């Protein structure tokens, strides 16, 4: 017994000494990294905070030279990858990717990196990063990023950068028109390529939506990643950020902050709001993770903080339009968002496929805010089909808001497949789909991720929400916001603007808490110099603590308790804010003073049903119109969609079959797309009648025999047994062709 006690006592003493040395070393290394963060902030600021891209680029159009000028610049990413394969792909001695499947997908997944005419004829991709407090570059801050995946797929890649300060009196309309001008230039530079695909991250997503809804002639498929378009959406008790505007009395606070900034709205205030959402991560988890992993986390931490600590500005005109029209007003999904006088944006005008990527782990843009606009704008999946629209949902269970853009794993899976599907989406039958990933397929597999597009209904979107009735209170918020903002501008704003100077505005900016914590812990503070001297010595004599150290376990338990305590504070705070919001805006007086608009849903549904009936009648009259190309496409689509889903492999198979048919040699991609869309709509309208009409499309027995060969080619190229639904469809088609 005495021996065990002595051993335990010795263990405690040894662990205490070991832990004390390690903790002291980690503390010095931690503060040295924080000192480096401050230096990086100051250096980056002195250089004008250029994009944090790891890719080289060349400017194409400087928005400051446009009329009116804006602080945006269109750049093209320089592809230095050449014909080198992806580092995760298997290679042959000649450096080319090993061809193990012999399918069209193999050729598409190889990083082409071509130059000259062949490269210019590939679909260009434009990536728009958010301008919501931070600077540009998050879409290409790593090799495994959206830019990296687009380059791997052989696309010419363009990117929008922007400078710290906007041009004087710059408006959202000016930026919108400049971005349209940029896309027109991309189209001019690639006249023979398909229309540019547009990828928008967060705020960049709704910016892209404004372009696509107004100018579908210059935009191809679009992907909105973590992008809010339904600003009032959310689940009670889960999404508290949507209540902030109402609790502050509306948009007048943003106008006040802009006045105090002498006409400029400070992006640091937006970043502070983001950080305030999760105090456990901001106050404890992020710094503790650096402290606990100080030997390995330095590079990742500093790279991220370089972007996170770069604060950008907006004009009063820009922030007012964004807050009043979008976040508080929620006018975009309602078709009443005025981008400029006499010009409203209508999301009904979308013509090209749209991909919506959201995550249940995102507390800034939850799936309800990313998806609900589809239900509001279209009303039903039948209406989506009637308009010939393709909308694809991509859902993740856990990734956070920033992870959607930053995570290398997300880039290698979701973004790779989204970008790889752009060409396919244009030939997908109209409708609402979800991109479903095969979770059994390992990330490092040479075969890539197996993806299936599964048909969904509007009710599937609404099921993510707990109902739309809670959104009625936000009409009161919007009305009160307009009143408060007008009152502030009339009574207080002139006095504040008279008192504010450039010096006072700059002083307020530099004393912002997010800036102070950076420049105050840098080399301009002599108290940080000892860390600079001691850190290299400690790294040479590092004595990390052992994993089973008793005191390390106590430290980790303390950390978990801190996180639990801060999460409890957050939950109580959010619950209190939600209850206060509902007390203010859901009481009968608020509804009486600020009533919601008259419900016209019944009229809208009746009008929509009338349009659907007319469209169905038109399609039924078209069942027997066409010839061999229409019949061939209808046969392939009938087989491919037999199970109400479509995989990439099925698309590749059909593509190879069509390319092998002599009668399709003279058909342009645009014409083929029209044929596919029409034949898909005929099958969606009346599948049995569309299949039965194949015999009328092929009156010549020779054509029918050739059509039967198409089925044989499809099953041969597919290289797999047909599923039960496909077998039944093939039998039904063969019965009509005999």
N, C-alpha and C positions, 0 to 999 in steps of 0.2 A: 504493500500500500504506500509506504514511504517512498519507494522507488518511483511509482507512478506519479505521486504528487510532485516529486522533484523534477521528473521529466516534463510534467505539465508546466511547472513554474519556469523551467529552462526554456520551454517552447514559447511561452508568453514573452519572456525577456528577449529571446532571439528574434521573434517576430516583431516585437516593438522596435528593436534597433534597426532591423532590416526595413521595416515600414517607414520609420522616421527618416532614414537616408533617402529612400525612394520618394517619399512625399515631398521632402525638401527639394530634391532634384526636379521632380515634376513641376513644383510650384515655380521655380526659376525658369524652366523651359516654357511653361505656360505663359508667363508674363513676357518672355522674350518673343514668343509668337504673337502675342497681342501687340507688342511694340512693332513688330514687322507689319502687322495689319495696319497700324496707324501710318507707318511710312509708305506702304503701298497706297493707302487712301490719298495721302498728300501728293505722291508722285503721279498717280493716275489723274488726280484733279488738275495738277499743273500741266499735264499733257492734253487737257481738254476732254478727258474721260472717253477715249476712243473705244470702239466695240471690243468686247472680251472674246472675240473670235480666235480660234486656234488655226484658222484657215486664212491664207492670203487672199486678197481681193483687189479689184481694180474699179475705180469709180466710173459710172456710166453717165448719170445725170445728177448734177448738184441742184437740189431744190431751191437753194438760195438765189439761183440765177433765173428761176421761173417768175412769171407774173400772174398772181402775187407770189412773193417768195415764201418758202417754208424751210424749216430746219431739217428736212429729210434729204437723204441721198440714196440713189439707186446704185448698188455695186454688184459686180459679178464675181462669184467665188472662182478663184483660179484652181483648176484641177491639176494637182501635181502627182496624182496617183498613177497616171499613165495606164498601161494595161496590166499593172500588178494586181494580183487577186487579193481578195479580202484575207486578212491574217488568220481568220478562223476557218478558211476553206482549205480543203486538201489540194495539193498541187502535184503536177507532173514535172519531170525534169526540165521541160521546156518552159516552165513557169505558168502554164495555162491551167485553169481549173479542171480537175478531173471530171470527165463526163460520165456519170454513172447511171443516169436515168434516160438521157437522150430525148428530153422533152423540151418544149418551148420555155418552160420555167427555168431550166438550167441556164439557157442563154440569157434570160432576163436577169437572173440573180448575179451573174458575173459582173464585176465592176468594169464596165467597158472603157471609160476614160478616153474615148476616141477624140480625135481632133479633126478639124476640117469640116467638110460638108456633112459627113455621116453624123458627127457629134451635133452639129447645128440643127439637124433634122429630128433629133430626139426631143421629146416634150420638155420645155423648160419648166423649172419650178421656182416660184417666188415664195420666200419665207418672210413673214411679218412678225417681228417680236413685239411684246407689249411695251407701251410707253405709259406705265402706270406707277411712276415713281423711280423706276430703275432705268438703266440704259440698255442698248441693244447688245445682242450677242449670245443670249442664253440658248438660242436654237442651234448654236455651233460652237459652244464653249468646250466641247470634247470631240475627239475623233469619232467616237460612237455617239452621234447626235443626229438630228434631223438632216443637217447639211451633209454629214458623213454618209448617211443612208441614201440620200438622193444622189450623191456622187457615185456611190457604189453601184447604183442602179443605172448609171449612164446618163443622168439628166444634167443639162446645163443648169446651174443653180444661181439664182439672184437673191439678193438680200437687201432689206431696207435698214439703213443706219439713220441715226438722228443725233443732233448735237445737244449739249446741255440746255442751252437757252433757246426758246422759240424766237422766231422773227417778231418784231414789234406788231402787235394787234393781229397776230396770226389766229385764224379761226379753224374750227374743225372742217368747215367746208373747203378752206384752202388746202388743208392736208388731203382731204378726200379727192379733190380734183388733181392734186399733184400725184397721188398714188394711181389714179386712172391714167395719167400721162405716163407714168413709169411702165404700166402694163402695156400701153400702146407701143412704147418703145421696145419692150420685149417681143411683142408680136411682130414688129417691124424687123427685128434682128433675126427672127426665126420664121420666115414667111411660109416655109414648107412643113413646119412642125405642127403637131396638134396644139391647141390653145393651152396657154400656161396653166399649170396647176398652182393653186394658191394655198399655202399653209399659214394659218393664223394662230398664234399662241396667246391665250388669255385675251387681253384687250385687243391684240392683233387679230383675233378671231372675229369680233364684231366689226372691226375696221374692214376686214376682208368681206364680211357680209354686206356692208354698205356698198362696196364696189360691185360684188356679184349680183346684187338685187337691181342695181341701176344699169350695169353694163355687162350682161351675160354674153355679149358678143366678143369680149376680150378675155373672159375667164373660162378655164376648163374646170375639172374637178376641184373642189375646195375641201379643206380639212380644218375644222375649228377645234382646237385642243384646249380644254378647260376654259371655254369661252362662254361668258354669260350673255344670253339673249333674252331670257325671261327673268327679269331682275326681282320680281316679287315672289318667285317660286321658292319652295322649301318645305321642310317638315317641322311641325311644331316641336319644340324642345330639342331640336338638333341643329338648326341653322339660324343662329342668332344675329349674324352680320346684317341680315336684311332689315333688322329693326333699328339700326343705328341712325339712319336718316330721320326717321320719325321721332326718335327720342331727342335728337338735337334740334328739332323744330324745322327740319328741311334743309334746303340748300343755302340758306343765308350764312351759315357758318363758313362755307367754302368761299363765299364772296368776301366775308370779313377777313379770312386768312389771306386772300389775294390782295385786298386793300393794304393789309399790314406788310405784305411783301412788295408793295409799290408796283402793283400790276402783275406780279408773277406768283403763281401757286407753287409751293414747294413740294416736290415729290417725296421728301422725307416724311411729310405728314401721312401720306398714303402708306409708306413702308411701316411707319409706327402703328397704323391701324392693323396692318397684317400681323405684326409681331404681337399686338395686344390680344389677338384672337386666341393664342395659345401661350399663356404666360409660363407654363411649365417648360416648354421648349425654349422660349426666349430667355427666361431668367435662370434656368438650371440645366436642362438636358443638353443644349448645344455647348455651353462652356464646360460642363462636366465631361461630356464626351471627348472634348479636346484635352482636358486635364487627364482623364483616365487613359487615353490613347496618345499621349503626347509624342511618343516615339514614331508613330505612323500616320497621324492625322494632319500634320502641318501643311503639306502640299495641298491636300483636298480642301482643308479649311481656308487657307489663304486664297486659293483660286476662286472659291465660292464667294468669299467676303469681298473680293475685288469687285465682283458684279453687284452683290447685295448692298455694298456701301457706296455705290455710285448713284447719287440722287440727281434727278433731272426735273425740269420745270415746265409748266404750261402757262399760257396766257389766261387772263380772266375769261375771255371769250370762249376758249376751249373748254375749261373746266366747267363753266356754267352750262354750256350746251350738253356736255357729257352727263353731268349730275341731274340737271332739270329734265333732259329729254330721255335719258336712259335709266340711271340708277334709281332715282326717285320717281321720275315720270313714267318709266316703263312703256314708252310710246312706240318702241321699235316693233314689238310683236303685235301691237294694235294697229300698225299701219299709219300712225300719225306722227312719226318722228320727222321733224323738219330739219334737214341738213342745212338748208338755206331758205331764204324767203321764196315761197312758191314751189318748193321742191321737197316732197315727202318720200321717204323710202318705204317701199312695199316688199316684204319678204316673199310675197306671192309671185314675184317676178323671177325667182330663181329658175334657171333652165338646166344647169349642169349638176352632176352628182355632188352630194354633200356628205362628208364624214364628220360625225360629232363624237369626240372622245372626252369622256368624263369618268370620274372615279368617286366611289362612295367614301374614300378617305380624304377627299378634297373639302376642306371647310371654308374655302373662299368661293369656289364655283361648284356647288354640288350638282349632281345629275339633273335635279329638277330645274335648275336655272339654265343648264345646257340643253335640255331636251324639250321642256314644256312648250316652247314656242311652236314646235311642230304640231302639237295638238291644237294650239290656238289658231294657227294660220291655216292649216289644212282641214282640221275637223275630223277626218277619217282617212284610213289608209286607201280607201277607194278613190278619194279625191286626189291623193298623191299619185295613184296610178293614172287617173284621168289626165292629169297634167303632164304625164310622161316623166315624172321626177323620180330620182333615186336618192334615198336618204339612208345612210348606214350608221348605226350606233355602235360605238366601241366602249365597253364598260370595263373598269378595273375595280376590284374590291377594296384595295387598301392604299394604293399610292396616294401621296399628298399632292397638293396643288403644284408645288415647284418640281416634284418628281416627274410630273407629266412631261416637263420640258428638259430637265437636267439628267434624269436617271439614264445611265448607259444601258441598263437592262431593258428599260422601256423603249429606248431607241432601237435596240437590236431585235425587239419583238414587235410591239405595236406600230411604231413609226415605220419600221422596215416593211411591214405587211401593208400598211396604209399606202405608202409610196409605191410599193410594188403592185398595188391593185388599181392605180389610177386609170390605166388603159382599159382594164377589165370593167370598171364601173360604168364606163360609157356604153357598154354592151349588155349590162345587167338589165333584166326585165324591170320596168318601173315598179316602185313599191318601197316599203319600209323594211329594212333588214337590220340584223345584228351580226357583227363580225365576231364569230365564236372561234376561240383558239383551242387547239388540241393540247390540253395541259399535260398529256402523257408524253408529248414530244420533248426531249431535252433541248435546252437552249443552244447547246453547242453542236446539235445535230447538223450534219452536212445537208440533210434534206430540207432544212428550214422548218418553220412552224406550219403545221397543217391548219388551214383557215377555211371556215365554211360560212357562207352568207345565209343566215336562217331568216325566213320571212317573219315579220312581227306585225302587230296591230297597234293602233293608237292607244288602245286600252293597256297595252304593255308599258307604254310610257307613263300613262296616268297612274299605273300601279306603283310606280316608284314614289309617288307623292301620297299624302294623306288626305287628298281632296283639295279643291281649288277655292272653297268657301272662305278660307282664311285670307285670301288675297283681296277681298272686298274692302278691308280696313285700309289698304294702301291708297285707295282713291281719296280717302280723307287726308292721308299724309300728303299726297300730291297737292291737293287744294290748299291745305294749310301752309305747305312749303312755298307755293307761289305767293300767297299773301304775305308771309313773313319776309320773303326775299324782297318783295316790292316795298314793304314798309322799311326794311333796313336800308335799301338803296335810296329811298326818299329822305329818311330822317337822319341816319347816322353816317352813311357812307361818305357824303361830301365832307364832313368834319374830319373823319379819320384820314381820308386821302389828303386833306390839307395839311395834316400834322406829320404824315409819314414822309421820310426822305430816303434817298438811296442808302445813306449811311445807317439809318435805323433799320431799314429792311435787311441789309447785309449783316448787321450785328445780330438781329433775331435769327437769321439763317445759321450763322456760325455758332450760336449758342443753343441750337437745337440739340436735344439729348443724343440723338444718333450720330451727330457730327462730333460732339464733345468727346464721347467715349472713344473716338478714333484719333482725332488730332491730339487729345490730351495724353494719350498713351502712345507716344511716338518719340522719335529722337529730338524733337523740339522741347521735350520735357527732360531735364537733366536727371531726374530721379529714375528714369528708365535705363540710363547708361550702364549701371552695374549689371543689369540682365544681359546686355550686349556683350560685356566682357566675360561674364561667368558661363553663359550658355555653351560656347565651344568647348570649354574645359570640362563641363559636366558631360557633354556628349562623348568625350573621349574616355571618361571614367564612369560611365553610366552603370548603376547597380539597380536594375529593376527588381521589384518585389516578386516573390514567388506566388503562384496562383492560389495556393492553399494557405496563405498568410491570414491569420485570424483578424488582424486589423484591416486588411484589405476587404475581407468579408463584411466587417462592420461598416466600412466606408460605402460599399456597394448597397448595403441595406439602408444606410442613411440616405443615399441618393434615391433609392426607390420610395422611401418615405416622403422625401421632399417633393418628388414628382406627384405622388398621391395627394399630398396636401395642396399643392398648387392646382392640380386638376379638380379637387373638391371646391377650391375657391372659384375656379372658372365656371364650374357647373352651377354653383349657387349664384354667381354674378349673372350668368346668362339666363338662368331661370327668373331671377328678379327683373332683369331687363324685359324679358318677354311678357311677364305678368304686368309690368308697368305699361308697356306698349298696348297690351290688350285693354287695360283699364282706361287708357286715354282714347284709343281710336276705335274700340269695338263697343263703346257704350251708346245708348240710343241717341244722346244729344249729338255726338259726333256724326252719326249716320244721318241725323236730321239736318244738321248744318252743312255737312259735306256729303251728300248722297252719291252713291255709285251711279254711273250712267244707266239708262234704261236697258234692261236685258233684252237683246234682240236675237238671242240664240235660236229661238224657234223660227224666226224669219230666215236666218242664215242657213239653218238646216234644210228648210223647205226649198230655198233657192239652190242649195247644193244638190239636193235630191233631183231637182228638175234638170240640172246640168248633167248629172250622172245618167239619168234616163235618156237624154238626148245623145250623149256620147255612146251609150250602150246600143242604141238603135243604129247609130252611124256605123259602129263596128260590126254589128250583125249583117249589115248590108255589104260589108267588105270581106266576108268570110271566103267567098269564092273568087275574089279578084287576085290576079297575079299569075305567075308561071313557075318554072322550075326553081329559080332562086328563092322565091317566097316559100315554096313547098319544102325545099331542103332546110331552110332556116327554121321553119315551123316544126319539122320533124326533130331536128336536133334540140330545139328548145323544149319540146314536149318531153323528150327523154331526160334532159338535164334537170328540169324542174319537177320531175315526178314526185319527189319527196319534199317539195316546198323549201328547198335549200339548194345552194350551188357552191361547190368547192372550186378552188383555184385549179385543181387538176382537171375537173370537168371542163372548165373554160379553156384550158390549154389544149385539151383533146379536141374540142369543137373547133378551136382556132386552126389546128393542124389539118383537120378534115376539110374545112372550108378552103384553106389555102391550096389543098391538093386538087380541088375541083376546077376543071378548065373553064366552066361557065362563070366562075367568079373572078377570073383574071382581070376583066375590064371594069369591075365594080369598085368604085372608090371607097375608102373607109367611111366617108360621110354618108354615101348612099347605103352602104351595108348597115351602118348604124340605124338609118331610117327603117330599113327592112326589118331589122331585129326588133326595134321598138314596136312597130306595128304588129308583127307576128306575135310578140309577147303579149300585147294588149288583147289580141284576138283570143289567145289561149286563156288569159285571165277572165275574159268576158264569158266565154262558154267553151270550156275545154273540149267537151265531147263533140260539139258542133264544129269546132275548128279542126279537130282531127278527122272528122267525117268528111270535111270539105277538101281534104288533100287530094282525093281522087278527081275532083273537078279541076284542081290546079294542074293535074298531070293527065290529060286525056290520052296522050300518046303512050302505048304500052312500053316503048323503049325507055321513055322518061321514067315510068314507074319502076322498071327493072333497075335503072340507074339509081333511083331513090332507095331501092332496097339495098344496093351496094353501099350507100351512105351509112346505113345502120350497121352493116358489117364492118366498115372502116372505123366507125366510132367505137364499137366494142373491141376491135383489134388494137387500136391506138391506146384506148383506156388501159388495156392490160390487166383487167380485173373482172371478176364476175359481176354481172348486173344485179342490182338489188331488186327486191320483189316488186316495188313500184315501177321501176324502170322496165322490168320484164313484162309487166302487164301493159305498159304503154307501148312497148315494141310490138307485142301481139296485136294490140288494137290498131296500130298503124299498118302492120302487114296485112291485116284483114281488109283494110280499105284499098291497099295497093294491088291485091290479087285480082 
